[in-house]
């Protein structure tokens, strides 16, 4: 997964106006206490970050 696909999925799940804010503010223990934005900046793969976001938001399997 590329960063662009990650952000497309975030926009779809949360809306374009809110997805970046959520990614900057929501800390996930699954990402070692980082936000999605911090994890991406630290080099964590977008696929791994998306998996953590997916579980945190309890999104449907169809959006995995």
Backbone as a chain_set.jsonl record, in Angstrom:
{"seq": "XXXXXXXXXXXXXXXXXXXXXXXXXXXXXXXXXXXXXXXXXXXXXXXXXXXXXXXXXXXXXXXX", "coords": {"N": [[0.848, -1.172, 0.0], [0.536, 2.199, -0.807], [1.326, 5.525, 0.383], [-0.541, 7.323, -0.664], [-2.777, 5.707, -1.142], [-3.339, 4.947, 1.471], [-4.137, 7.462, 2.576], [-6.337, 7.966, 0.958], [-8.04, 5.931, 1.836], [-8.342, 6.71, 4.493], [-9.659, 9.174, 4.138], [-12.021, 8.221, 3.016], [-13.056, 6.724, 5.142], [-13.285, 8.563, 7.27], [-13.859, 11.036, 6.257], [-12.748, 13.743, 4.27], [-12.242, 16.189, 5.501], [-11.773, 15.605, 8.168], [-10.008, 13.46, 8.451], [-7.172, 13.9, 8.433], [-6.769, 15.389, 10.759], [-7.638, 13.552, 12.693], [-5.718, 11.567, 12.302], [-3.492, 12.92, 13.183], [-4.009, 13.337, 15.871], [-4.932, 11.057, 17.288], [-3.723, 8.682, 19.366], [-2.311, 5.487, 19.206], [-1.904, 2.468, 20.834], [-1.097, 0.205, 19.554], [0.598, 1.151, 17.652], [2.897, 1.67, 18.997], [2.353, 3.732, 20.798], [2.091, 5.948, 19.184], [0.744, 8.384, 16.898], [-1.117, 7.93, 13.821], [0.005, 9.578, 11.871], [2.521, 10.133, 12.99], [3.605, 7.558, 13.057], [3.735, 6.929, 10.322], [5.585, 8.889, 9.514], [7.781, 7.955, 10.876], [8.488, 5.805, 9.423], [6.973, 3.49, 9.449], [5.13, 1.059, 7.716], [2.546, 2.037, 5.437], [0.519, 0.128, 5.148], [0.612, -1.331, 7.548], [0.009, 0.719, 9.34], [-2.555, 1.398, 8.452], [-3.891, -0.98, 9.115], [-3.868, -0.824, 11.9], [-5.379, 1.504, 12.259], [-7.784, 0.664, 11.135], [-8.582, -1.347, 12.932], [-8.798, 0.196, 15.281], [-10.843, 1.997, 14.663], [-12.826, 0.192, 14.302], [-13.808, -0.658, 11.788], [-15.766, -1.993, 9.041], [-15.224, -5.305, 7.69], [-15.096, -5.183, 4.944], [-13.677, -2.894, 4.431], [-11.106, -3.39, 5.028]], "CA": [[0.0, 0.0, 0.0], [1.254, 3.478, -0.858], [0.785, 6.577, 1.236], [-1.736, 7.908, -1.286], [-3.905, 4.803, -0.897], [-3.645, 5.084, 2.894], [-4.901, 8.692, 2.794], [-7.641, 7.781, 0.309], [-8.857, 5.116, 2.736], [-8.662, 7.545, 5.65], [-10.687, 10.12, 3.692], [-13.27, 7.48, 2.842], [-13.554, 6.282, 6.452], [-13.551, 9.655, 8.205], [-14.132, 12.286, 5.561], [-11.519, 14.473, 3.939], [-12.028, 17.296, 6.429], [-11.437, 15.144, 9.511], [-9.053, 12.352, 8.475], [-5.818, 14.346, 8.806], [-6.802, 15.758, 12.178], [-7.713, 12.314, 13.455], [-4.415, 10.911, 12.181], [-2.526, 13.707, 13.961], [-4.377, 13.436, 17.289], [-5.3, 9.803, 17.935], [-2.582, 7.832, 19.711], [-2.677, 4.071, 19.221], [-0.898, 1.629, 21.487], [-0.636, -0.739, 18.533], [1.676, 1.819, 16.919], [3.878, 2.04, 20.027], [1.995, 5.011, 21.408], [2.195, 7.035, 18.198], [-0.405, 8.624, 16.029], [-0.903, 7.413, 12.463], [0.938, 10.48, 11.192], [3.858, 9.913, 13.552], [4.064, 6.24, 12.622], [4.126, 7.045, 8.91], [6.814, 9.692, 9.459], [8.859, 7.137, 11.43], [8.807, 4.751, 8.471], [6.082, 2.331, 9.533], [4.465, 0.917, 6.416], [1.147, 2.469, 5.414], [-0.342, -1.038, 5.328], [0.575, -1.618, 8.99], [-0.703, 1.821, 9.983], [-3.963, 1.245, 8.116], [-4.431, -2.091, 9.903], [-4.104, -0.3, 13.252], [-6.505, 2.438, 12.158], [-8.97, -0.151, 10.858], [-8.991, -1.979, 14.187], [-9.173, 1.239, 16.229], [-12.14, 2.537, 14.259], [-13.769, -0.917, 14.187], [-14.41, -0.556, 10.466], [-16.22, -3.286, 8.522], [-14.237, -6.131, 6.997], [-15.021, -4.74, 3.548], [-12.743, -1.769, 4.319], [-9.784, -3.823, 5.443]], "C": [[0.896, 1.238, 0.0], [0.593, 4.481, 0.085], [-0.501, 7.171, 0.653], [-2.959, 7.029, -1.062], [-4.321, 4.864, 0.574], [-4.534, 6.301, 3.123], [-6.259, 8.638, 2.098], [-8.578, 6.979, 1.205], [-9.262, 5.917, 3.973], [-9.78, 8.527, 5.3], [-12.033, 9.44, 3.54], [-13.889, 7.129, 4.194], [-14.019, 7.435, 7.328], [-13.972, 10.966, 7.559], [-12.854, 13.079, 5.388], [-11.218, 15.591, 4.933], [-11.508, 16.851, 7.79], [-10.28, 14.144, 9.547], [-7.648, 12.777, 8.905], [-5.755, 14.736, 10.279], [-6.81, 14.517, 13.052], [-6.354, 11.625, 13.46], [-3.343, 11.629, 12.987], [-2.791, 13.65, 15.46], [-4.571, 12.104, 18.006], [-4.078, 8.903, 18.119], [-3.07, 6.391, 19.817], [-1.558, 3.243, 19.842], [-0.3, 0.636, 20.497], [0.507, -0.165, 17.685], [2.722, 2.367, 17.891], [3.627, 3.431, 20.589], [2.168, 6.206, 20.488], [0.864, 7.222, 17.501], [-0.112, 8.002, 14.673], [0.111, 8.276, 11.724], [2.369, 10.278, 11.684], [4.434, 8.579, 13.09], [4.514, 6.274, 11.162], [5.442, 7.803, 8.776], [8.023, 8.903, 9.966], [9.217, 5.956, 10.528], [7.986, 3.478, 8.594], [5.298, 2.256, 8.225], [3.015, 1.389, 6.495], [0.169, 1.314, 5.624], [-0.482, -1.373, 6.812], [-0.195, -0.529, 9.734], [-2.196, 1.702, 9.691], [-4.604, 0.127, 8.938], [-4.743, -1.628, 11.328], [-5.296, 0.651, 13.266], [-7.803, 1.655, 11.999], [-9.496, -0.787, 12.145], [-9.482, -0.936, 15.198], [-10.568, 1.784, 15.926], [-13.229, 1.469, 14.159], [-14.551, -0.828, 12.876], [-14.834, -1.94, 9.987], [-15.108, -4.002, 7.756], [-14.051, -5.672, 5.554], [-14.033, -3.583, 3.349], [-11.329, -2.135, 4.755], [-8.861, -3.723, 4.284]], "O": [[1.889, 1.3, 0.725], [-0.544, 4.298, 0.52], [-1.435, 7.485, 1.39], [-4.054, 7.537, -0.819], [-5.511, 4.835, 0.888], [-5.567, 6.199, 3.784], [-7.231, 9.205, 2.598], [-9.761, 7.298, 1.324], [-10.395, 5.81, 4.442], [-10.73, 8.695, 6.065], [-13.067, 10.009, 3.891], [-15.104, 7.225, 4.368], [-15.015, 7.319, 8.043], [-14.394, 11.897, 8.245], [-11.985, 13.082, 6.26], [-10.053, 15.903, 5.177], [-10.869, 17.633, 8.494], [-9.633, 14.0, 10.584], [-7.004, 12.064, 9.674], [-4.776, 14.432, 10.961], [-6.076, 14.439, 14.037], [-5.894, 11.155, 14.5], [-2.381, 11.001, 13.43], [-1.877, 13.894, 16.248], [-4.389, 12.032, 19.221], [-3.484, 8.429, 17.15], [-4.099, 6.11, 20.431], [-0.406, 3.318, 19.416], [0.872, 0.274, 20.602], [1.281, -0.909, 17.082], [3.348, 3.395, 17.634], [4.557, 4.202, 20.825], [2.366, 7.332, 20.943], [-0.008, 6.353, 17.512], [1.018, 7.593, 14.406], [0.98, 7.753, 11.026], [3.311, 10.255, 10.891], [5.619, 8.488, 12.769], [5.553, 5.713, 10.813], [6.316, 7.402, 8.008], [9.152, 9.149, 9.542], [10.137, 5.196, 10.829], [8.269, 2.49, 7.917], [4.858, 3.277, 7.697], [2.338, 1.168, 7.5], [-0.894, 1.503, 6.214], [-1.582, -1.667, 7.278], [-0.961, -0.822, 10.652], [-3.017, 1.887, 10.59], [-5.734, 0.271, 9.406], [-5.771, -2.003, 11.893], [-6.123, 0.607, 14.176], [-8.801, 1.954, 12.655], [-10.697, -0.769, 12.414], [-10.472, -1.164, 15.893], [-11.37, 2.001, 16.834], [-14.401, 1.785, 13.958], [-15.78, -0.909, 12.857], [-14.322, -2.949, 10.471], [-14.179, -3.376, 7.246], [-12.951, -5.769, 5.01], [-13.602, -3.322, 2.226], [-10.457, -1.27, 4.838], [-7.678, -4.041, 4.407]]}, "num_chains": 1, "name": "protein.A"}
